[in-house]
């Protein structure tokens, strides 16, 4: 029975972000295939009483520094040190920031498959020191990782150009859920929603600026937060307080509720501008949410022709959303289109099987395993 240690997420089961979404799906899948799965995490970041928790997945929490700039590095270090003592057959490492610790794993003969995430050193939310750290971690990842995972073809192109490395294209997944109820107080296909971490790269400031106009005639549901109380959280709270038709829900940990919100939305705004294949977008597609997206290479790659694309301008965002909600026929065309595209290319079974093949290949190609 092969063993895998998953390093670089907040743990299992956690609902924090894209990596955690992937691990909630991948860890039980690997356990079902006969793997011994250990997921490293942090105190206070997992849902211990989650009814969907798979008891076959082992978890271990290590210590680190809780700060925006040091948490990933510090928790990655302590998890990697612990993994060197346990010596799994392979490590799945999430985030190039943990590239600094790959030499520790390599020294113990542990092959590594790394999900590189997005191009973090291009993100506006990071200062010069953090960007340098991510770029340095990426260089070490390119040097020491046995295999690389890219969640978008555009990310793969960038790594080929910048680091000369090939890898596995494995996007995020989403499965079509059963139809849920319309949220009390809302009307099917008549409300607007956004689901995102509150960072500028997700076009949150521009969307919030558009909300004042949108909320004059439409209900607006805001899902997400910064993760660290900040100006955008304060802005979301003001919108909730000042506009009767705006609801800020924060993080929604109930998947059934979130899926139902997507299923019945009139327009889902997706403003992510960097990264790659975004898990929220893929799940929104599986739910059939008519989508207005920021015009980026990543969003066009995922949505294909089944979305409305806009520039990051508040007036353009508001106008596109209003046009879509006033056009029921277009809503259903987009809904059917994204649902079909998700079923064809972005199911969790497909994603998980690709991860398993990539992990087995990393083991096979590791010199110490021969």
C-alpha positions in Angstrom: 0.0 0.0 0.0 1.7 3.3 -1.1 1.8 6.1 1.4 1.5 9.9 0.7 1.9 12.9 2.9 0.0 16.1 1.8 1.8 19.2 2.9 0.9 22.9 2.4 -2.8 23.1 3.2 -4.7 24.1 6.3 -5.6 20.4 6.9 -8.4 18.0 6.4 -11.3 18.7 6.3 -11.0 22.4 5.8 -13.0 24.9 3.8 -10.5 27.7 3.6 -9.5 27.8 -0.1 -8.8 26.0 -3.3 -6.1 23.7 -2.0 -8.3 22.6 0.9 -11.2 22.0 -1.5 -8.9 19.7 -3.6 -7.7 17.8 -0.5 -11.3 17.2 0.7 -11.8 15.4 -2.5 -8.4 13.8 -3.2 -7.6 12.4 0.3 -10.7 10.2 0.5 -10.3 9.1 -3.1 -6.7 8.0 -2.5 -7.8 6.2 0.7 -10.4 4.4 -1.3 -7.8 3.3 -3.8 -5.7 1.7 -1.0 -3.3 4.6 -0.2 -2.1 5.4 3.3 -3.0 9.1 3.4 -1.6 11.6 5.9 -2.7 15.3 5.7 -0.7 17.9 7.6 -2.6 20.9 8.9 -3.0 23.6 11.5 -4.8 24.0 14.8 -8.2 25.7 14.4 -8.4 25.3 10.6 -10.3 22.1 10.2 -13.9 21.1 10.9 -13.5 18.2 13.3 -17.2 17.2 13.4 -17.6 17.4 9.6 -20.1 14.6 8.8 -18.3 14.1 5.4 -15.0 13.4 7.0 -13.4 10.1 5.9 -11.9 8.4 8.9 -9.4 6.5 6.7 -7.6 9.8 6.1 -5.0 10.4 8.9 -4.2 13.9 10.0 -1.4 15.6 11.8 -1.1 19.2 13.0 2.2 21.0 13.3 3.1 24.4 14.7 3.8 27.6 12.8 3.5 31.4 12.9 0.0 32.8 12.2 0.7 35.7 10.0 -0.1 36.7 6.4 3.5 36.5 5.2 5.0 33.7 7.4 2.2 31.1 8.0 2.8 29.1 4.8 6.5 29.1 5.2 6.5 28.2 8.9 3.9 25.5 8.7 5.5 24.1 5.6 8.8 23.8 7.4 7.4 22.0 10.5 5.3 19.6 8.3 8.3 18.8 6.1 10.5 18.1 9.0 7.9 15.8 10.5 7.5 14.1 7.1 11.2 13.4 6.9 10.9 11.3 10.1 7.9 9.3 8.8 9.3 8.9 5.3 6.2 8.4 3.1 6.5 6.9 -0.4 5.7 10.3 -1.9 4.9 13.8 -0.7 2.2 16.0 -2.4 3.3 19.6 -1.7 1.0 22.5 -2.3 2.4 26.0 -3.1 5.9 26.9 -4.4 6.5 28.8 -1.1 7.3 25.3 0.3 10.0 24.9 -2.3 12.4 26.0 0.3 11.8 22.8 2.2 12.0 20.3 -0.8 15.8 19.7 -0.2 14.9 18.3 3.2 12.5 15.8 1.6 14.9 15.0 -1.2 17.7 14.3 1.4 15.5 11.6 2.9 14.8 10.1 -0.5 11.1 11.2 -0.5 9.9 12.0 -4.0 7.8 15.2 -4.3 4.9 16.1 -6.6 4.2 19.9 -6.3 1.1 21.8 -7.2 2.6 25.2 -8.1 -0.7 27.1 -7.7 -0.7 30.5 -9.5 2.1 32.9 -10.4 2.2 34.3 -6.8 5.0 36.7 -7.5 2.7 38.6 -9.9 0.0 39.2 -7.3 -0.5 42.8 -6.2 -1.4 41.8 -2.7 2.2 40.8 -2.0 5.0 43.2 -1.2 8.5 43.1 -2.7 9.9 40.7 0.0 7.0 38.3 -0.4 7.2 38.3 -4.2 11.0 37.6 -4.0 10.2 34.7 -1.6 7.7 33.2 -4.0 9.9 33.5 -7.0 12.8 32.0 -5.0 10.6 29.1 -3.9 9.5 28.6 -7.5 13.1 28.3 -8.6 13.8 25.7 -5.9 10.6 23.9 -6.8 11.7 23.7 -10.4 15.0 22.3 -9.3 14.0 19.8 -6.6 10.4 18.6 -7.3 10.1 15.3 -9.1 6.9 16.3 -10.8 4.9 19.5 -11.2 1.1 20.0 -11.3 -0.4 23.0 -13.2 -4.1 23.7 -12.8 -4.3 25.7 -16.1 -2.6 25.4 -19.4 -1.7 29.1 -19.2 0.2 28.3 -16.0 2.0 25.4 -17.7 3.1 27.8 -20.5 4.5 30.2 -18.0 6.6 27.5 -16.3 7.9 26.2 -19.6 9.0 29.7 -20.5 10.4 30.8 -17.1 11.8 27.5 -15.7 12.0 25.0 -18.6 9.9 22.5 -16.8 7.1 20.3 -18.1 4.4 18.9 -15.8 0.9 17.5 -15.4 -2.2 19.6 -16.3 -4.6 18.8 -13.5 -7.4 21.4 -12.9 -9.8 21.7 -10.0 -13.0 19.7 -10.2 -16.7 20.1 -9.5 -19.6 17.7 -9.5 -23.2 18.6 -10.2 -25.1 18.4 -7.0 -28.8 17.7 -6.4 -31.0 20.7 -6.8 -31.3 22.6 -3.5 -33.9 25.1 -2.4 -34.0 28.7 -3.2 -32.6 30.8 -0.3 -35.4 32.3 1.8 -36.1 35.9 0.6 -34.6 35.4 -2.8 -36.1 34.7 -6.2 -34.6 32.2 -8.7 -32.6 33.9 -11.4 -33.2 37.4 -10.0 -30.2 37.8 -7.7 -26.5 38.4 -8.1 -23.7 36.7 -6.2 -20.0 36.7 -5.8 -17.8 34.1 -4.1 -14.2 35.0 -3.5 -11.4 35.7 -1.1 -11.3 39.5 -0.5 -8.1 40.5 -2.3 -7.8 43.1 -5.1 -6.7 40.5 -7.7 -10.2 39.1 -7.4 -11.8 42.4 -8.6 -13.5 42.7 -5.2 -13.1 46.6 -5.0 -14.6 47.0 -8.5 -17.4 44.7 -7.7 -18.1 46.4 -4.4 -18.2 49.7 -6.2 -20.7 48.3 -8.6 -22.9 46.9 -5.8 -24.5 50.3 -5.0 -25.9 50.5 -8.5 -26.8 46.8 -8.7 -28.6 46.7 -5.3 -31.0 49.4 -6.4 -33.0 46.8 -8.2 -31.4 43.4 -7.4 -30.5 41.3 -4.4 -26.8 40.8 -4.0 -25.2 37.9 -2.1 -21.6 38.3 -1.0 -19.7 35.1 0.1 -16.2 35.3 1.3 -13.8 37.3 3.4 -10.1 38.3 3.5 -9.2 35.7 6.1 -7.6 38.5 8.0 -9.9 41.3 9.0 -9.2 44.2 6.7 -10.5 47.1 4.7 -12.5 44.9 2.2 -14.2 43.1 5.1 -15.2 46.5 6.5 -16.5 47.5 3.1 -18.6 44.3 2.8 -20.0 45.0 6.2 -21.0 48.6 5.2 -22.7 47.4 2.1 -24.7 44.9 4.2 -25.6 47.6 6.7 -26.5 50.3 4.2 -28.3 48.4 1.5 -31.3 46.3 2.4 -30.9 44.1 -0.7 -27.2 43.2 0.1 -26.3 40.2 2.3 -22.7 39.4 3.3 -22.6 35.8 4.4 -18.9 35.5 5.1 -17.5 32.0 4.5 -20.3 29.5 3.8 -19.1 26.1 5.1 -22.4 24.3 4.2 -21.7 23.1 0.6 -25.4 22.3 0.0 -26.3 25.9 0.8 -23.6 27.4 -1.4 -24.4 25.0 -4.3 -28.1 26.0 -4.1 -27.1 29.7 -4.2 -25.1 29.1 -7.4 -27.9 26.9 -8.9 -30.5 29.6 -8.6 -28.4 32.8 -9.2 -29.3 35.1 -12.0 -25.7 36.1 -12.4 -22.5 34.9 -10.7 -19.6 37.4 -10.9 -16.2 35.8 -11.0 -13.4 38.4 -10.8 -10.3 36.3 -10.3 -7.5 37.7 -12.5 -4.5 35.6 -11.5 -3.9 32.0 -10.5 -5.2 29.4 -12.9 -8.3 27.2 -12.9 -10.3 28.5 -9.9 -12.2 25.9 -7.8 -15.1 28.3 -7.1 -15.6 28.9 -10.8 -15.5 25.2 -11.6 -18.1 24.4 -8.9 -20.2 27.3 -10.0 -20.2 25.8 -13.5 -21.2 22.4 -12.2 -24.1 24.1 -10.5 -25.1 25.8 -13.7 -24.5 29.4 -12.6 -24.8 32.0 -15.4 -21.4 33.7 -15.2 -20.1 37.2 -15.7 -16.3 36.9 -15.5 -13.4 39.2 -15.6 -11.8 38.9 -19.0 -8.5 36.9 -18.4 -6.8 34.1 -20.2 -7.5 31.8 -17.2 -11.3 32.5 -17.1 -11.6 32.1 -20.9 -9.7 28.8 -20.7 -12.2 27.4 -18.2 -15.4 28.9 -19.4 -14.8 28.7 -23.1 -17.6 30.4 -24.9 -20.1 30.0 -22.1 -19.6 33.2 -20.2 -19.9 37.0 -20.4 -16.5 38.6 -20.1 -16.0 42.2 -18.8 -13.2 44.5 -18.0 -12.6 45.3 -14.3 -14.7 48.5 -14.4 -17.6 49.0 -12.0 -20.0 50.4 -14.6 -19.2 47.6 -17.1 -19.6 45.0 -14.4 -23.0 46.4 -13.3 -24.3 46.8 -16.9 -23.3 43.2 -17.8 -25.0 41.8 -14.8 -28.2 43.7 -15.3 -28.3 42.7 -19.0 -27.9 39.1 -18.1 -30.6 39.1 -15.4 -33.0 40.8 -17.9 -32.4 38.0 -20.4 -33.8 34.7 -19.1 -33.1 32.9 -22.4 -29.4 33.9 -22.3 -29.3 32.8 -18.6 -30.4 29.3 -19.5 -28.1 29.1 -22.5 -25.1 29.9 -20.3 -26.3 27.7 -17.5 -26.6 24.7 -19.8 -23.3 25.5 -21.4 -21.2 25.7 -18.2 -22.9 22.6 -16.8 -22.0 20.6 -19.9 -18.4 21.9 -20.0 -17.9 21.0 -16.3 -19.2 17.5 -16.8 -16.9 16.9 -19.8 -13.6 18.3 -18.4 -13.8 19.2 -14.7 -15.2 16.3 -12.7 -13.5 15.3 -9.4 -13.2 11.7 -10.6 -11.1 12.8 -13.5 -9.1 15.2 -11.4 -8.4 12.7 -8.7 -7.4 9.9 -11.1 -4.9 12.3 -12.7 -3.4 13.1 -9.3 -3.0 9.4 -8.5 -1.2 8.7 -11.8 1.1 11.7 -11.2 1.9 10.5 -7.6 2.7 7.0 -8.9 4.9 8.4 -11.6 6.8 10.5 -9.0 7.5 7.3 -7.0 8.5 5.4 -10.1 11.0 8.0 -11.2 12.6 8.5 -7.8 16.1 7.0 -7.9 16.0 5.9 -4.2 12.9 3.7 -5.0 14.8 1.6 -7.4 
